[in-house]
Amino acid sequence: MMARWLMVGLLVAMPCVSNAQNAPRPDADPRIEQIVASISEARLKELLTKLVSFGTRNTLSDQTSPTMGIGAARNWILEEMRRSSEKLRVNFDTHTILPQGRITREVDLRNVMAILPGRSPRRIYISGHYDSVNFGGQNVSNSSAPGAASGGDRQTRPEFNPNVEANGANDDGSGTVLTMELARAFAESGIQFDATLVFITWAGEEQGLVGSNVHAEDLKKANVPIEAVFNNDIVGNSIGGNGIRDAESIKVYAVGPEDSPARSLARFIRKTAAVYVPSHRVRLMAREDRFGRGSDQSSFSQNGFPAIVFREANENFERQHGANDRIDGVDFGYLAQNARVNAAGVASLALAPPAPKVTNDRGANMLSRDPSGYDATMRWNASPGAVAYRVYWRDTWTNDWEHSQTIGNVTQFTLKNVNIDDFVFGVSAIGSDGQESMVSAYVSPVRQGTTIKRQQ
């Protein structure tokens, strides 16, 4: 459980009311509980029922029909997000994509983006891809491997028809409507967040993460501060193709190394879920995604932004990339729980100060053996809005933090007789309301090799 309290000053003989004011705060923040409780299973079902009615949402499908194809679907998503709250700034993020790979002709690609402005420019993304695909047959991957024996990638064949039925109810209608429902819940909460929240549904995922790729590249070029990306792809089915049902857990994949910002985000999500959705277990997966597969979080990871992806606990591969991915394969109670886990993590992070920066201008760790040569002295840059910090440490062979200590509003702390060779260290920022940031870890650098001159 996440400790969410700070002791301020010294306790002295005061009236009972003052003692109550100085009492520890509870772990759960009522504002976040409100958002989590507002997630509507009924609305998720209503949204997905409409989304699958467009027949297909293939990136290369019809863009002019008012009722069928990706054009009708994206227009509906845009208008539905606008209707959900006047506080959201909703627009298309539009790109002209030239022929390449699975994009076999020039196409007008539009991500649908809803922004909820915060007090600061730092951004937290919540996303899912709204495009769908049916490339015939039911198999595990959307790569060239399944079709290699019969002519390679099915989407690049001349006879491939992007307008055939591809409901994409779970892949990734589930992530799309989760994103839309969270946009409504956060915008209508009445809470002023420190971070700016971006709710976005991607196009072109099934053609190689195209929509998220161009968007992330633009963010990097503009030097936009992206603190975290919560991507959701296939999060609505509770019964796997092996017949095993798991409606009580969700997987979170995070690219390494072990103390990467993505791993820090994954740990943060598990910690907040334990407070606000204790009946739902977060299973941390120490890899970027499922074996040999990927999704839109990779576009952000490749551009240097912290990003994770949520995946359902037990997939049914027969209901992916084909006509079988229908709405009857979605468990809306399970989808709602996964939405609540997202909501808890996003709200906690958006209310907290930004994580401290623990490297200097040259990118070197601000961790030393001072003052004795056998101590651990941590330094960091102050985080805006922080009133205190918490330092963490753990054994180097352990994946999660084992020890922590809350300290004051300082930017340096020493653990006496704690050897920096034996532990991993980190620090988080705590705001005046007790909300805590992700942990910034001091990552041991990889030693660069030396080129040895020798006679050839």
ZIQUI-V385617 format. One record per helix or strand of 3 or more residues. SS is the DSSP state (H for helix, E for strand). FROM is the first residue (numbers start at 1). LEN is the number of residues. If there is no record, write none. Layout:
BEGIN
<<SS,FROM,LEN> <SS,FROM,LEN>>
END
This chain:
BEGIN
<<H,16,6> <H,30,9> <H,41,12> <H,69,16> <E,89,9> <E,107,10> <E,123,7> <H,148,3> <H,154,3> <H,173,15> <E,196,7> <H,205,3> <H,210,12> <E,226,7> <E,249,6> <H,261,16> <E,281,5> <H,297,5> <E,307,6> <H,317,3> <H,327,3> <H,332,20> <E,376,4> <E,386,10> <E,403,5> <E,412,4> <E,423,9>>
END
